Amino acid sequence: MTSVPVPASVATASAAQLDDADPLAGFRGRFLDPAGEHVVAYLDGNSLGRPLAETPARLAEFIGTEWGERLIRSWDERWMDEPTALGDRLGEVVLGAGPGQTVVADSTSVLLYKLLRAALDGRPGRDEIVVDRDNFPTDRFLVEGIAAERGARIRWIQADPATGVRPEDVAAVVGPRTAVVLLSHVAYRSGFLADAPAITALVHDAGALVLWDLCHSAGSVPVALDAWGVDLAVGCTYKYLNGGPGAPAFGYVRAGLQQRLQQPIWGWMGAHQPFGMSPDYRPAEDVRRFLTGTPPILAMQPLKHMVELIAEAGMDAVREKSVLLTERAIVLADELLAPLGVELASPRDPAERGSHITVNHPRFREVTAALWERGVIPDFRAPHGLRIGLSPLSTSFAELQAGMEAVRDALLEVQ
Ligand SMILES: *Cc1c(COP(=O)(O)O)cnc(C)c1O
């Protein structure tokens, strides 16, 4: 992977100096209440992004006009196209995907199920699914469920938990029986950033399909699905895409593959003519065939606004700030927490890191509870990981500093 330059000032400058020099600092004010009235340090934007300041008014406007005045006519006027129109815009701004390949629908878990099943069935004669043991529970459970349902075999990758799945780990398990490989682009625990282009290429060499889970990378790390030749991808929109609790997921299916894949949950919205009321199911010709039921239009609205905010900032600038934030978090962890027995459980090389880090200590469960009481909000991941998520557009260096000092203080209190 290409190396990522980090200026020395990230270790030597004060938080205030880093904020002054931050070209994206102005974006922080575009979020609701980032100034510390209710929250001292929000370090969990990778689980639930903050709402945008404009979201309440824009939601009210949506309810008043598109829903309240136009009523059912809005389905004809715009809502029917929303899953693909928003998918296209997300593809353009965040995913490196040309139009006609991305839909917004369902939850991540349901879309993962649909695309995994479609991929397995789309490789007849192959009966193995590859996934890693440290992947997010829903990803592993879905693979287990589908394997049981279809009589498929699981090939588990056991990668180094402090980092993640590398190309050689994948090369060791793929072969003529592999149908599909499911991996996370950024590991939810360690924050390890997988080499997606290299892994995609070697999965293809084995004749299999790849499905990337982008939950922790969409909106924080540049993604180039078309350029990397990715087959399938799924991701959340309520993490770095600030879509709000339970906002729908997105799914990408490479154009050349769409006609050859059939997903398992047949519903009228994925049918050739939803309002044809035909006696038989025939899937839509295009990416709409991966839809099932009525799209969650209301829940897509905040996501629409965030995608435009990211377009304004630019994904490359978002990544640059993300690297500085995680680098600074590691500097602070070394300085403030390591003397108290805390260990870093994330890569030190920024080229191998997404936008969060995890640190381990046996007392972190109780420390997290104490921190939440004080408005310092990281999250806890069993057995003893404290995850520090740094959402580049809404997090300042001062907020990170206050948060890390609070972690140190809380740890001192329980020791
Ligand atoms: C957050 C996350 C999910 C969440 O799936 P939902 O269906 O939205 O609950 C799935 N996979 C990964 C890797 C995640 O980080």
The ligand as an ORCA input file, in Angstrom:
! r2SCAN-3c Opt
* xyz 0 1
  C     -21.990     -1.500     12.122
  C     -21.739     -2.738     11.328
  C     -22.805     -3.541     10.892
  C     -24.222     -3.194     11.288
  O     -25.207     -3.889     10.591
  P     -26.731     -3.437     10.807
  O     -27.518     -4.353      9.980
  O     -26.822     -1.995     10.390
  O     -27.045     -3.553     12.262
  C     -22.507     -4.639     10.104
  N     -21.219     -4.944      9.769
  C     -20.178     -4.190     10.198
  C     -18.791     -4.540      9.807
  C     -20.412     -3.086     11.005
  O     -19.389     -2.346     11.441
*
